[in-house]
Each structure stands twice: as C-alpha cells, then as structure tokens.
Amino acid sequence: MELDPTEMAKVGNRLKRAQGQLTAVIRMLDEGQSCEDVVTQLSAVSRALDRAGFAIIASGMKQCLTQPETPGEAPALDVAKLEKLFLSLA
C-alpha cells in the first residue's frame, strides 16, 4: 500500500525542518547556550516529529482500514493496530 504522495511530501518537508531543528539543538549544546533556549528548541523538534507521525497515520487511516493490499483480503491494518500506532506517539 502506498500513502498519498502529496501528503507524504508535506510530511517529508516537516521532517526535514525537524532535522534542521535537531541540528540546531546539537549546535546549541556544543556552544553552551542556555538551558532554556536548548529545551525550547528541543520541544519544537519533538512537536514536529509528533505531528509528522500523526500526519502519516491520519493520511493512511482510511486506506489502511478499508482497502486491502490484495483484493479479497482483509484490510492491512485493523482498529487495534491503528490504536497501538496512535498510542506509540502519545
């Protein structure tokens, strides 16, 4: 199953921004910046990663629950698995 390429491009962009933010956190640590500034930036990275994960799940939810990988088979992802994915991001 392939997720919507348009949505995944947005997720990819979000992850690239998070990567840049994480690089900034590492640089800030190396430079000895204030704890408050480092934690603020680290919090932004964490939120960006969480949002990317939720966007992937949201984009694929309908597809995973309703469209089997092979015609005639059960859906690729059931409600219990979807719930587990959501909880893994919480």
N, C-alpha and C positions, 0 to 999 in steps of 0.2 A: 504494500500500500504506500502510495506517495502522498505526502501532505501538500496542500495548496502552495505552489511555488511563490505566489505573490505574498502570501502571509509569511512564508518561511524566509523570504528576502528581508522583510521587516524585522523578523526575529534575528536574522544574521547581523543586520545593522545594529540592533540593540546589543547583541553580544560583543560586537566589535567595539562599541562605545564602552561597555563594561570592561573589556580587555584594556582599553586605554586608561580607564579609571584605576584599574588594579595596578597598572604600571606606575601611575602617579602615586598610589599609596606606597609602593615599594621605594620609589624615589624619595618620598617624604620621610620615610623611616630612615633611609640612608643619610638624608640631610639633617636629621634630628629635629624635624618640625614638631610642633606642639601636639600633645596627645589629642586635644580636642579636634584639631584640624584633621589628623590621621583618622580618628574614629568617624568623623563626619563623612570623609571621603569613602571609607570602608563601608559605611552604611549605605551610601549611594550605589556602590558596587553590588552589595547584597540585594538591594531592591531591584536593580537592573537584572540580575540573574533570576530572581524570583519571577519577575514579570515575563522574562523570556520563557521560563518553564511553563508558566500558566498560559501564555500565548500558544505554545506548542500543543498543550493539552486541549485548550479551547478550540484551536483550529482543527484538530483531529478528532474531537469528541464525536461529532455526528458520523463522520466517516468510519471511525473505529467501531462504533456501536451498531451501525446499521448496514454497513457494506462489508460482506465477507471478502477475504482475499481471493477466494476461488468461488465462482458461482455454485450455489447449492450447499455451501458450508456455513457453519455458524460464524457470526461476526468475530473479527480478530480480537476484540477487546470487550470483555463484559463489564458490567457495572462495578463488580467487586474490584477488578483490576484497575478501573478508572479511579475509583475511590482511593485505592492504595497509591496511585500516582499523585493525586492531589495531596494526600497526607504526607507524602515524601517531601513535598515542597513547603509544608507548613512549619 
